[in-house]
Amino acid sequence: MAFQKKSTNNYQSKKNIIVGRNPVMEALKSGINIDKILIFKNASGDVIQGIRSQAKKLNIPVQPVPQEKLYSLTNTNHQGVIAFKSAVTYQNLQQVIDHIVGNGDVPQFLMLDGITDVRNIGAIARSALCTGTHAIIIPDKGVGALGEDAVKSSAGALEKINICRVSSLLKAVEELQLNGIGIFTSEMDAPKKLFELDLTLPCCFVMGSEDNGVQPYISKAANEKYAIPMTGNFDSLNVSVAAGITLYEAMKQRMQQR
């Protein structure tokens, strides 16, 4: 239904990067999908300002970095600028919501908070597509790059499901709630179990990183918190497995409602 990080290896694929001031500017003007741009923190000049301005218009994150970071990515003359190509086309969150509701469907979203491993993101995308999730929401910073490695890990699912990239997860949460979509966060010590929730309602599941979980301000804004029951004494599930369990429980409930 698509509209018409610390993965160092992903960034080192030469065919995924654009090097140099004018090549990056031309890529921005020509509509090439860009995941993020790295600019030497002391870089200046008209072209640099133009890149920053164009990236802002297109909601592409720009990250200031030291020279060493740029030299670690390419041996060519980078002129203080490197851009990473994206393998997906990002969608506007409100437009996706409107499209889902307009089709008479009950919205189901998945939000990724601090997940940087592209293999996890790929596995999550596969589960999301297979369970009828309408879109995945990611922040413009602090998430694994959605390049060729991520698409490969997803078996192509990232190219088939809507991806909404937002500048603020909290603002995205507020936008979802204003549209009547509840926010459900997965937390180990939550009082309710996953199967105790009504997952047939419009909802967005937030999956946090395995190290830090869901950020406190997102957790505070959530409508429901749930735990995935486990036997034995063990810390937690892999985030992609937890996402799969959550999404399949939601699909089961929705199928039983038909």
N, C-alpha and C positions, 0 to 999 in steps of 0.2 A: 504494500500500500504506500510505497514511497512516492513523494511528490516529485512533478516535472516542472616517574614514570620511570620505574626508572629503567627503561629498556634501552640501554646503550647500543646494543647490537642493531636495534631497529634504526637508530639514527645514523649508524655508520654505513648503511647501504647507500652507495654513491648515487644510484638512480633515483633515490628518494629525496635528494637534496638539490637546491638551487643555490649557486654560489655567486656572490658579487652584487654590487649595488644596482646596476642597470638591469641585469637578468632578473633580480627579485622584483624590481619595479615593473618590468614588462610582464612578469608572471601575474602580478596583482591586477594589472590593467586588462590582461587577456582572459581573466576568469578562471585560471588554474586553481584547483582546490588546494589551499595552503593550511596546514595544521598549526604551525607556529613559526615565528621568526626570531632568530637570535641576532642581536646587534651588539657590537663592541660598546661597552658602557661609556667610552669617551668619544665615540664616533660623532661627527657633526657634518654639516653641509646641506645643501638644498635637496639632494637626492635622499639623504637619510631622513630629513623632515618629511619629504614626500612619501616615503615608505611608511613612516609612522602614521601619517595622516590617512593614507589609503587603507592601512591595516585596521585602523580604528573604525573607519566606515564599514569595513567588511567583518567586524567583530573577530579579527584574528589576533591572538595574543602575541605581544612583542616582549621579549625577555632580554634585559641588559646582562651581558656576560663579559668576563675577562678574555683577553686575547688567547690565553692558553686553551680555553674551551673551543674556540673556533679552529685553532690549529690542530686540535685533537680530532677534528671531524673531516678536515680536508687538507691536502698538500698544495692546493692551488691558491692563487691570490684571491682571498675572500673579500678584501676591501672592507672588512668589518661587518659583513652581513652574510648570514646563511638562512635560508628558508627550507622548511620541511614540507614536502608534498603530503597531502592527505589522500587516502584511498576512498574516502566517503564524501558525500555531499551533505552538509549540515542543513537542518530544517529549522524553521521558526516555531517555537513551542506553541504559541497561541494559534497559529495557523493549523498545526497538527491537531490540537484539541478541537478546533472548529470543524475540521474535516471528519474526525471520528464521530463527533456528536451529530454532524449533518448526515452521516451515513446510518444513524440510528444505533450505533454501537455503544457499549459501556466502556469508557476509557480504562485502560490498564497500562501504566507506565512503570519503568524501572530507572532509578536514579543511582549513579555510581559516585560514591564519595571517597576520594583518596585511593582509588584502585589504580596502581601503576603498572602491574605486570600484564603485558599484552596477551599472554596466554590465558590468563584468567578472564580478561575482557572478551577474548574470542570465544571461550567456552560459555560465558554468560550470554553472549549474543546468540549463540546457537540455541540455547535453552529458551531465550526470549522469543526468538522467531518461531520455534516449534510449539510454544504454548499460547501463541496468539497475542503476545504483548505488542502494543501498538508502537511504542517508541522507547528508546533509551536516552536518558538525559545525562550529560556529562558537563563538568565545569571546564572553563577554558584554560585552567591551570591545575596542576596536581593530578593529572590523569595520564595513563599511558598513551603514547601517540597512536592514532588510528591509521597507520601506514600499512604497507604490504604484509608485514609480519603479523599484524593484528587480524587483517582480513584472512590470511592463510589459516591462522589459528581458529578463526570462526567458520571455516569451510565455506566462506562467501556470505555468511549471514549478515555481516556488517554492511554489505552492499545492498541488502534486500529489506532491512528494517530501518525505520526512521531514526536518525540520530539528531538530537537537539543539543547544541552546545550553547551554554549560557555563561554570562559573566559572573553570576552569583547564584549559588545553589539555594540560598535563603530566599532570594527574590523569586526563583523558580517555584519554590515551595509555596510562597504566597500567591503566585499566579495560578498554580494548580488548585489551591484551596478556594480562591475566588471563583473558580469554575466548577466548584462542587466536587473536587477530587481529593479524597482523603490521603494523608501521608502516613504510611506504615513503616516503622523502623524495626530492623532485626537487632535485638539486643539479648545477650545471654541471660541477664538477670530480670528480664521482663516478667511481669506477673501472669500474663496470658500466654497460652500456647498457640502456635500457628493455626491449628485446626479449630480453635475456639472462636476465631474471627470470621465475620461475614466477608468473604473475599469476592462476592458477586457484585459488590458496590463499586462505584468508580474509585480507583485507588492508584497510588504510586508507591512502590516498594523501594526503600532506600537501603542499599547495601554498602556498608563501610569497609575500610581496609582491615585486614586480619591483625595488623599491629595496633591500630588505634580505634577501630570501630567507627560508628557514626559520630560525626562531630557534635559536641554538646548543644550548640545552638540549633542544629537540625533536629536533634532528639527532643529538645524542649518544644519545638514547634509541631511535633508529630501529633496526629490524631489518635494513633494507636501504636503501642509497642508490643512486640511479640517475640517469643523464644521458640526455637526449634527443639523439640524434646530429643534427648539423647540418653542412651543407657550407659552405665559405667561412669568413671571419673576421668574426663578428658576435657581439654581446654575448649576447643572449638572445631567447627568444620571449615574446610577450605571455602573461600568466599564464592567461588563458582558453583560448588556443590550446594552451598546454602541457598544461593539464588535459584538453582534448579529445583530444589525441594519446594521452595516458596512458590515458584511459578507453576509447578505442576499441581500443588494443592489448590491454587486459585483456579486453574483450568478444570480440575476435577469438580470443584464446587459449581462452576459455571455450566459445565456439561450436565450435572445432575439437576440444575434448575430448568433446563430446557424441556 
